[in-house]
Amino acid sequence: MNDDAPSTVRITRLGARGDGVADTPDGALFVPFALPGELVALLPDGKERALGRARIAAGENAIRDASPHRLKPFCPHFGFCGGCATQHMGEALYHAWKRDALVSALAGAGIDAPVGELVDARGAGRRRVTFHGRLSDGAMQVGFMAARSHDLVPIDVCPAAEPGLALAAPAARTLTGALRRSAKPLDIQVTATMNGLDVDLRGHGPLKPPQEAELIRLAAALDLARLSLHGQTLVERRPPHVAMGRALVAPPPGGFLQATAAGEEILARLVVEALTASKRKIKRVADLFSGCGPFALRVAGIAGVHAVENDAGAIAALERAARATQGLRAVTSERRDLFRRPLLAPELNAFDAVILDPPRAGCEAQARRIAESRVPLVVSVSCDAGSFARDAAIMIAGGYRLESVTPVDQFAYTGHLEIVGVLRR
């Protein structure tokens, strides 16, 4: 690090996480909560500088030439809580930054494809939050993780969450208090469902009978729909249903869901629109990495679906919902690890279309098998621009054309982005 490192820097651009970036003699310096064009005074922190980071100094004059895109954050915890990174950023700059991240990822993979405008999928807000409980100085603290820290930020209500989570924080504190004697760090995942809060506790380990009885009692006192420990149900007072099209699904405890209900609806609409726009009649669809059915159960309204997923609980939830829902075409399912055993070309050729929705790392092995197949249509859904671009490039090399790409913003105020790409032969 340069001993003469500047105490003020000019921000030139935004980084992938929404940090302002300044170009200094020592290289790029990332400054959280700074915007392009601003001249910012920095705290003299040598350790931070050595890592290529810096923080804005305190005081009204720390930011000069304030950007016209700067907004007052709506959450009093912004800047402390690690959940949101961009509440200070105006909509026009925010939309351009998120869309440009996708454009850059595609360009880096050598892909030239039309990218649509950013679709707002915040809806009513996040439907799932994870609190953390830690014993500190004899007292149990419950809150969200601070930015770039293991510290906790106590929060009563998160304004980025949907109203159904208004009582999530008190419930998390009550449940954590019941387990405080173990002194183990806990993660408390709370999901808003149609029938109330669904809570999964992790980090404690096996319970003793009195502890289990106390948690079941508290679940009733808190009027929870379901309470689980490490994915194992302790008590289900009401089915924790979420709507997926015309189906009602009770996801497995702690199971994956799209971040917002609006985001899931928009992603599913884009998937169905791609299928119905096909010149070829779509009769049979493979939904790979299907989860508990957000796409399969909607697509089954127009075509038969074969859902493939490695999580046994998710597959079971999908199967139950499909059996209980009238008016769907045939829905079959298969438990399979698509990273180790991707569907091969002969298997894929039995389908008119494939839907992909892998985890953040993408699905390179499955993309290679699709590239070898004759499937005429692939709808690729991703939460990571880099892995999406890599997998799309593999399929393009196999003869597909990336017809359209739509960025969807359900991870509001963060650097995360959902993507829907349509590839055709």
C-alpha positions in Angstrom: 0.0 0.0 0.0 1.2 3.5 -0.8 1.9 5.5 2.4 0.7 8.6 0.6 -2.7 7.1 -0.2 -5.2 9.9 -0.8 -7.6 10.8 2.0 -10.1 11.8 -0.7 -11.0 10.0 -3.9 -13.1 10.6 -7.0 -15.6 7.8 -7.7 -15.6 6.8 -11.3 -18.0 3.8 -11.5 -19.9 1.1 -9.6 -18.6 -2.3 -8.7 -20.5 -5.6 -8.9 -21.8 -5.3 -5.3 -22.9 -1.6 -5.7 -19.8 -0.2 -4.2 -18.3 3.0 -5.6 -15.0 2.4 -7.3 -12.1 4.9 -7.4 -9.0 4.4 -9.5 -5.9 5.1 -7.4 -2.1 4.6 -7.9 -2.5 1.4 -5.9 -5.4 0.1 -8.1 -9.1 0.0 -7.8 -10.5 1.1 -4.4 -14.0 0.0 -3.4 -16.0 2.4 -1.3 -19.4 1.3 -0.1 -22.3 3.8 -0.4 -20.4 6.1 -2.8 -21.7 7.0 -6.2 -20.0 7.8 -9.5 -18.9 11.4 -9.8 -18.7 12.0 -6.1 -15.5 13.2 -4.3 -15.5 11.4 -0.9 -13.3 11.7 2.2 -12.1 8.4 3.5 -11.4 7.0 7.0 -7.6 6.4 7.5 -7.8 2.6 7.8 -4.6 0.9 6.6 -5.9 -2.6 6.9 -8.9 -1.8 4.8 -6.8 -0.1 2.2 -4.5 -3.1 1.9 -7.6 -5.1 0.9 -8.6 -2.6 -1.7 -11.4 -1.2 0.4 -12.2 2.1 2.2 -15.0 3.6 4.1 -16.4 7.1 3.9 -15.5 9.3 6.8 -18.1 10.7 9.1 -19.5 14.2 8.8 -21.7 16.2 6.5 -18.8 17.2 4.3 -17.5 13.7 3.7 -19.3 13.6 0.4 -18.6 16.5 -2.0 -20.1 16.9 -5.4 -23.0 14.6 -4.4 -24.5 12.7 -7.2 -27.9 13.7 -8.5 -28.8 10.0 -8.2 -28.2 10.0 -4.4 -31.3 9.2 -2.3 -32.0 9.1 1.4 -32.2 5.5 2.4 -35.7 4.4 3.6 -34.4 2.0 6.3 -32.8 3.3 9.5 -30.5 0.2 9.5 -29.1 0.9 6.1 -25.3 1.1 6.2 -25.1 -1.2 9.2 -27.2 -4.2 8.2 -25.6 -6.3 5.5 -28.8 -7.1 3.7 -29.1 -4.1 1.4 -26.4 -2.3 -0.4 -28.0 0.3 -2.7 -30.9 2.1 -1.0 -28.9 5.3 -1.5 -29.0 4.9 -5.3 -31.7 6.5 -7.5 -33.9 4.2 -9.7 -32.4 5.3 -13.1 -28.8 4.6 -12.0 -29.8 1.4 -10.1 -31.6 0.0 -13.2 -28.7 0.8 -15.5 -26.1 -0.7 -13.1 -28.0 -4.0 -12.8 -28.7 -4.3 -16.5 -25.1 -3.4 -17.4 -23.7 -6.2 -15.1 -25.6 -8.7 -17.3 -24.5 -7.1 -20.5 -20.9 -7.1 -19.4 -21.1 -10.8 -18.4 -22.5 -11.8 -21.8 -19.9 -9.7 -23.6 -17.2 -11.4 -21.5 -18.4 -14.8 -22.7 -18.4 -13.6 -26.3 -22.2 -13.5 -26.5 -24.1 -10.9 -28.6 -27.8 -11.1 -27.6 -30.6 -8.6 -27.1 -31.0 -7.8 -23.4 -34.3 -6.4 -22.2 -34.9 -3.7 -19.6 -34.8 -4.6 -16.0 -38.1 -5.9 -14.7 -39.1 -4.8 -11.2 -40.0 -7.9 -9.2 -39.9 -6.6 -5.7 -43.7 -6.9 -5.3 -44.6 -6.7 -1.6 -41.0 -7.5 -0.6 -39.0 -10.5 0.5 -41.0 -13.4 1.8 -38.2 -15.1 3.6 -35.6 -13.7 6.1 -32.9 -15.4 8.1 -32.1 -14.1 11.6 -29.0 -15.1 13.5 -28.8 -15.7 17.3 -25.5 -15.4 19.2 -24.6 -15.4 22.9 -22.6 -12.3 23.7 -21.5 -11.3 27.3 -24.2 -13.6 28.7 -27.0 -12.1 26.7 -28.5 -13.7 23.5 -28.5 -11.3 20.6 -30.8 -11.8 17.6 -30.6 -9.9 14.3 -29.2 -9.7 10.8 -25.5 -9.9 9.9 -23.8 -6.6 9.6 -22.1 -5.8 6.3 -18.7 -7.5 5.9 -18.8 -8.5 9.6 -19.9 -11.2 12.0 -21.6 -8.6 14.2 -25.3 -8.7 14.5 -27.7 -5.8 13.9 -30.9 -6.0 16.0 -33.9 -5.4 13.8 -37.6 -5.4 14.7 -39.1 -5.0 11.3 -37.3 -5.2 7.9 -38.9 -2.7 5.5 -37.6 -4.7 2.5 -39.7 -7.7 3.7 -43.3 -8.4 2.9 -45.9 -7.5 5.6 -46.5 -11.2 6.4 -43.1 -11.1 8.1 -43.9 -8.3 10.5 -43.8 -10.7 13.5 -40.8 -12.6 12.3 -38.3 -10.8 14.5 -40.2 -11.3 17.8 -40.7 -14.9 17.0 -37.0 -15.4 16.3 -36.1 -13.8 19.6 -38.6 -15.9 21.5 -37.4 -19.2 20.0 -33.7 -18.2 20.4 -34.3 -17.4 24.0 -35.8 -20.9 24.6 -32.4 -22.4 23.4 -30.1 -19.9 25.0 -28.6 -22.4 27.6 -27.0 -24.3 24.8 -25.0 -21.1 23.9 -24.8 -22.3 20.3 -25.1 -19.9 17.4 -28.4 -20.3 15.6 -29.8 -19.5 12.2 -33.5 -18.8 12.2 -35.1 -18.9 8.8 -38.6 -17.5 8.7 -40.9 -17.7 5.6 -44.2 -16.0 5.2 -46.9 -18.4 3.9 -50.6 -18.3 3.3 -51.2 -20.0 6.7 -48.7 -18.1 8.8 -45.0 -18.2 9.6 -42.9 -21.2 8.7 -39.7 -21.3 10.9 -36.7 -23.6 10.5 -34.0 -23.5 13.3 -30.5 -24.5 12.5 -27.3 -24.8 14.5 -28.5 -26.3 17.7 -28.2 -30.0 17.1 -30.5 -32.7 18.7 -33.0 -31.5 21.3 -33.7 -33.0 24.7 -37.3 -33.9 25.3 -38.0 -30.9 27.5 -36.5 -28.5 24.9 -38.6 -30.0 22.2 -41.7 -29.8 24.3 -41.0 -26.1 25.0 -40.5 -25.3 21.3 -43.7 -27.0 20.4 -45.5 -25.0 23.1 -43.9 -21.7 21.8 -45.0 -22.6 18.3 -48.6 -22.6 19.5 -48.1 -19.4 21.5 -46.6 -17.7 18.5 -49.3 -19.1 16.2 -46.7 -20.5 13.8 -47.8 -22.6 10.8 -44.8 -24.9 11.2 -41.7 -25.2 13.3 -38.7 -27.3 12.2 -35.2 -28.1 13.4 -32.5 -28.7 10.8 -35.2 -29.4 8.2 -37.1 -31.9 10.5 -40.6 -30.9 11.4 -41.2 -30.5 15.1 -44.8 -29.5 14.7 -47.1 -28.5 11.8 -50.1 -26.7 13.0 -51.3 -25.7 9.6 -49.9 -26.5 6.1 -47.4 -23.8 5.2 -48.9 -23.3 1.7 -47.6 -21.0 -1.0 -49.4 -20.6 -4.3 -47.7 -21.8 -7.5 -50.2 -21.1 -10.2 -53.4 -22.9 -9.4 -51.5 -25.3 -7.1 -50.9 -25.0 -3.4 -47.5 -26.2 -2.3 -46.1 -26.9 1.2 -42.3 -26.6 0.6 -40.0 -28.8 2.7 -38.7 -27.1 5.9 -36.0 -24.7 4.9 -36.5 -25.6 1.2 -35.7 -23.2 -1.6 -38.2 -20.6 -2.7 -37.8 -17.6 -5.0 -37.1 -14.4 -3.0 -40.4 -12.7 -3.6 -43.8 -14.0 -4.7 -43.9 -11.4 -7.4 -40.5 -12.6 -8.7 -41.7 -16.1 -8.9 -44.8 -15.1 -10.8 -42.8 -13.0 -13.3 -40.1 -15.7 -13.9 -42.8 -18.3 -14.4 -44.7 -16.0 -16.8 -41.6 -15.5 -18.9 -41.0 -19.2 -19.0 -44.6 -20.0 -20.1 -44.5 -17.2 -22.7 -41.4 -18.7 -24.2 -43.1 -22.1 -24.5 -46.3 -20.7 -25.9 -44.4 -18.6 -28.5 -42.8 -21.6 -30.0 -43.8 -22.4 -33.6 -43.6 -26.1 -32.7 -46.4 -27.5 -30.5 -45.0 -28.0 -27.0 -46.3 -31.3 -25.6 -43.6 -32.5 -23.2 -41.3 -30.3 -21.1 -38.3 -31.3 -18.9 -38.0 -29.0 -15.8 -34.5 -29.5 -14.6 -33.5 -28.4 -11.1 -37.3 -28.1 -10.6 -37.3 -27.5 -6.8 -40.8 -27.9 -5.4 -42.5 -26.9 -8.7 -42.7 -23.1 -9.3 -42.3 -23.7 -13.0 -43.5 -27.3 -13.4 -46.8 -26.7 -11.7 -47.6 -23.7 -13.9 -46.3 -25.2 -17.2 -48.4 -28.3 -16.5 -51.4 -26.2 -17.4 -50.4 -26.3 -21.0 -48.1 -29.3 -21.4 -46.9 -32.5 -19.8 -43.9 -32.0 -17.4 -41.1 -34.2 -16.2 -39.6 -32.6 -13.1 -36.0 -33.5 -12.1 -34.6 -32.5 -8.7 -32.1 -33.9 -6.3 -33.9 -32.8 -3.1 -36.2 -35.5 -1.9 -38.3 -33.1 0.1 -38.9 -30.8 -2.8 -39.8 -33.6 -5.1 -42.3 -34.9 -2.5 -43.9 -31.5 -2.1 -44.2 -31.1 -5.9 -45.8 -34.5 -6.2 -48.3 -33.8 -3.5 -49.3 -30.5 -5.0 -49.7 -32.0 -8.5 -51.9 -34.8 -7.2 -54.1 -32.3 -5.4 -54.5 -29.9 -8.3 -57.2 -30.4 -10.9 -56.8 -29.5 -14.6 -53.0 -30.2 -14.9 -51.5 -32.2 -17.6 -49.4 -35.2 -16.6 -46.6 -34.4 -14.1 -43.9 -37.0 -13.6 -40.9 -36.6 -11.4 -37.4 -38.0 -10.8 -34.9 -37.6 -8.0 -31.5 -37.2 -9.7 -28.3 -35.3 -9.1 -27.9 -33.4 -12.3 -24.4 -32.3 -11.5 -23.2 -35.9 -11.3 -25.7 -37.4 -13.7 -27.0 -34.9 -16.1 -29.7 -35.9 -18.6 -28.0 -37.3 -21.7 -28.8 -36.3 -25.3 -31.0 -39.4 -26.0 -33.1 -38.6 -22.9 -33.4 -35.0 -23.7 -34.5 -35.7 -27.3 -37.8 -37.0 -25.9 -38.8 -33.4 -24.9 -40.0 -30.5 -26.9 -38.5 -28.0 -24.5 -36.2 -27.9 -21.4 -36.4 -25.5 -18.5 -33.2 -24.9 -16.5 -33.1 -23.3 -13.0 -29.8 -24.4 -11.4 -28.2 -23.0 -8.2 -25.8 -20.0 -8.5 -22.9 -22.1 -9.7 -24.9 -22.9 -12.9 -25.0 -26.3 -14.6 -22.0 -26.7 -16.9 -22.3 -30.5 -17.2 -26.0 -30.4 -18.1 -25.5 -27.5 -20.6 -22.9 -29.7 -22.4 -25.4 -32.5 -22.7 -28.1 -30.1 -24.0 -25.6 -28.8 -26.6 -25.3 -32.4 -27.9 -29.1 -32.9 -28.0 -31.8 -32.0 -30.5 -34.1 -30.2 -28.1 -35.5 -27.2 -30.0 -36.1 -24.8 -27.1 -34.3 -24.1 -23.8 -35.5 -21.6 -21.2 -32.6 -20.9 -18.9 -33.3 -19.2 -15.5 -30.4 -18.1 -13.4 -29.5 -16.0 -10.4 -25.9 -15.4 -11.5 -24.9 -13.5 -14.6 -21.4 -15.2 -14.9 -22.6 -18.8 -14.7 -25.6 -18.0 -17.0 -23.3 -16.6 -19.6 -20.9 -19.5 -19.4 -23.7 -22.1 -19.7 -25.4 -20.1 -22.5 -22.0 -20.0 -24.4 -21.8 -23.8 -24.2 -25.2 -24.2 -25.7 -24.6 -21.6 -28.4 -21.5 -23.5 -29.4 -23.7 -26.5 -29.8 -26.0 -24.8 -32.3 -28.4 -22.7 -30.2 -29.2 -19.0 -30.6 -29.8 -16.9 -27.6 -33.0 -15.2 -28.7 -33.7 -13.0 -25.7 -32.4 -12.2 -22.2 -34.5 -10.6 -19.5 -33.0 -9.3 -16.3 -35.5 -9.6 -13.3 -34.9 -7.7 -10.1 -36.4 -9.6 -7.2 -33.2 -9.2 -5.0 -33.9 -5.5 -4.6 -31.2 -3.2 -3.2 -28.5 -5.8 -3.7 -26.1 -6.8 -6.5 -28.0 -10.1 -7.1 -30.0 -10.5 -10.3 -32.4 -13.1 -11.7 -32.1 -13.8 -15.5 -34.3 -15.6 -18.0 -32.8 -16.5 -21.4 -34.5 -18.1 -24.3 -32.4 -20.4 -26.6 -33.7 -22.0 -29.8 -32.2 -24.2 -32.4 
